[in-house]
Amino acid sequence: MLTHKTGIEKIKKYHHDEFKKFALCYVVGGSKRKPFIGYVAINQVKNRKYNEWTEAAFLGEAVISNIYDGKHFAKSEFSPFAISQHALARVYQRSKIINEANKSDPYSIIPELAFIPLWAGYWRFLHKDFHKSYDEKYKEINLYIPSPNGLFLGQLKEFESSKIYEVRTYIHVDQLTKSQTIARSILLNASAGLENSLLSLFPANPSFVPEKVFYSELVCLLAILSNRLQKNIDSLAEMMAGDNDDFKLYEIKKFLIDYLIKSFPVSDEYFSYLENLLLKGYSNFNYEFINPGRELKKILEVISEI
């Protein structure tokens, strides 16, 4: 297949058909000469005593297959999230996905987990900035992850010298409070077109892609998501605060203004360009960073200072 002119496309199709049942997200990108295929799955953690949420959990793993010069190279990295056994049990119990037709298929809940890689990556970047000013003061902030039928609740925690998002429990949409319903809607709308992207694969990155190109696209993905969220700072601050501490709420709002607006000084015109580019499909979006046109080069000059 690698030597045939349509072989790469066949490989992509076979790969997708084989792994779609197991993949939380699935990404195809790169150039025609150096394509890559990436996906995120979950691995069971064995032989660990249960003392904390992360110790009885499934860890995310991002796998990237690179195809170049008639050869195939695969590598993997742990994703920045852990799904507790409790949370998975709640998906089976509450999501209303399981029925007589699929009750013997444990993989039927995979679509409900599809947004976890994207938001775990985004929350990790946001929390890194939050940590600089407030982590010692506010050790825990509430961070949600949406799903097609509900909402995951969790927090960023230290795990083996790295921050990961602990998915602690799951609530079906019928059981959400008013504020949780609003937060879920905001996060779902912001996710559109981004759930299968390099941000979902982070920290894994494709081989044969220059580091500068990889991080340029990653910063633009973060900027798009932040720009979509910035009109909802009040609701996001209430989600993160999670209590009635007015001063904590004030400080979180101040942080969100700095992070969502000031951290990505990209003009509305440039955001429109990126959004339109994303509408053409993620493979086209990704390829544009490998061979940037005039408009994207202008944007890259702005973000190069971030």
Residue pairs with C-beta under 8 A, 6 or more apart in sequence:
1 7
1 8
1 10
1 11
2 8
2 11
2 67
2 70
2 71
2 72
3 70
4 10
8 32
8 35
8 67
11 37
11 67
12 28
12 35
12 37
15 37
15 65
16 26
16 28
16 37
19 26
19 39
19 41
20 26
21 107
21 110
22 39
22 41
22 107
22 110
23 39
23 40
23 41
23 110
24 39
24 40
24 41
24 42
24 60
24 110
24 113
24 114
24 116
24 117
24 200
25 39
25 40
25 114
25 117
25 118
25 195
25 196
25 197
25 200
25 201
26 37
26 38
26 39
26 196
27 36
27 37
27 38
27 39
27 196
27 197
27 198
27 200
27 201
27 282
28 35
28 36
28 37
28 38
28 282
28 283
29 35
29 36
29 38
29 198
29 206
29 282
29 283
29 286
29 287
30 36
30 66
30 206
30 208
30 209
30 286
30 287
30 290
31 287
31 290
31 291
33 68
34 66
34 67
34 68
34 208
34 209
35 66
35 67
36 64
36 65
36 66
36 67
36 206
36 207
36 208
36 209
37 64
37 65
37 67
38 62
38 63
38 64
38 65
38 201
38 204
38 206
39 62
39 63
40 60
40 61
40 62
40 63
40 79
40 117
40 200
40 201
41 60
41 61
41 63
42 58
42 59
42 60
42 61
42 83
42 113
43 58
43 59
43 60
43 61
44 58
45 55
45 56
45 57
45 58
45 59
45 82
48 55
48 56
49 55
50 56
52 157
53 82
53 84
53 86
53 157
53 166
53 168
54 82
54 84
54 157
54 159
54 164
54 166
56 84
56 85
56 86
57 82
57 83
57 84
57 85
57 166
58 82
58 83
58 85
58 88
59 78
59 79
59 81
59 82
59 164
60 78
60 79
60 80
60 81
60 82
60 83
60 116
60 117
60 120
61 76
61 77
61 78
61 79
62 76
62 77
62 78
62 79
62 117
62 200
62 201
62 202
62 203
62 204
63 74
63 75
63 76
63 204
64 74
64 75
64 76
64 201
64 204
64 205
64 206
64 207
65 72
65 73
65 74
66 72
66 73
66 74
66 75
66 206
66 207
66 208
67 73
68 207
68 208
73 207
75 204
75 207
76 204
77 203
77 204
79 117
79 120
79 121
79 201
79 202
79 203
79 204
80 120
80 121
80 124
80 162
80 163
80 164
80 165
80 202
80 203
81 116
81 117
81 120
81 164
81 165
81 166
81 167
82 159
82 164
82 165
82 166
82 167
83 113
83 116
83 167
84 166
84 167
84 168
84 169
86 168
86 169
87 152
87 154
87 167
87 168
87 169
87 170
88 109
90 169
90 170
90 171
91 97
91 109
91 112
91 113
91 150
91 170
92 98
92 109
94 150
94 170
94 171
94 172
94 175
95 109
95 112
95 147
95 149
95 150
95 170
95 172
96 149
96 172
97 108
97 109
97 111
97 112
97 149
98 108
98 109
102 108
111 148
112 147
112 148
112 149
112 150
113 147
114 147
114 148
114 195
115 145
115 146
115 147
115 187
115 188
115 191
115 195
116 145
116 152
116 165
116 167
117 195
117 200
117 201
118 191
118 194
118 195
118 197
118 199
118 200
119 143
119 145
119 146
119 165
119 187
119 191
120 145
120 164
120 165
121 199
121 200
121 202
122 199
122 222
122 225
123 143
123 145
123 156
123 165
124 156
124 163
124 164
124 165
124 202
125 222
126 259
127 135
127 141
127 143
127 156
127 163
128 163
129 255
129 258
129 259
129 263
130 141
130 255
130 259
131 163
133 255
134 251
134 252
134 255
138 248
138 251
138 252
140 155
141 155
141 156
141 240
141 241
141 242
141 252
142 153
142 155
142 239
142 240
142 241
142 242
143 154
143 155
143 156
143 165
143 239
143 240
144 151
144 152
144 153
144 154
144 180
144 183
144 184
144 187
144 239
145 151
145 152
145 154
145 165
145 167
145 187
146 152
146 184
146 187
146 188
146 191
147 170
149 172
149 173
150 170
150 171
150 172
150 173
150 175
150 176
150 184
151 170
151 171
151 173
151 176
151 180
151 183
151 184
152 167
152 168
152 169
152 170
153 167
153 168
153 169
153 170
153 171
154 165
154 166
154 167
154 168
154 169
155 165
155 166
155 168
156 163
156 164
156 165
156 166
157 163
157 164
157 165
157 166
159 166
171 180
173 181
173 184
176 184
179 235
179 238
179 239
180 239
182 235
183 235
183 236
183 239
186 229
186 232
186 235
186 236
189 228
190 225
190 228
190 229
193 278
193 279
193 282
194 200
194 221
194 224
194 225
194 278
196 282
197 221
197 282
197 285
197 286
198 205
198 214
198 217
198 218
198 221
198 286
199 218
199 221
199 222
199 225
202 218
205 211
205 214
206 214
209 290
213 289
213 290
216 289
216 300
216 303
216 304
217 286
217 289
219 264
219 303
219 306
220 274
220 289
220 299
220 303
222 264
223 264
223 266
223 271
223 274
223 303
224 271
224 274
224 275
224 278
226 259
226 260
226 261
226 263
226 264
227 260
227 264
227 266
227 271
229 236
229 260
230 256
230 260
230 261
233 253
233 256
233 257
233 260
234 253
236 256
237 249
237 252
237 253
237 256
238 249
240 252
240 256
241 248
241 249
241 252
263 306
264 303
264 306
265 302
265 306
266 274
266 299
266 302
266 303
270 295
270 298
270 299
270 302
273 295
273 296
273 299
274 299
277 284
277 285
277 288
277 296
278 285
288 296
289 296
292 300
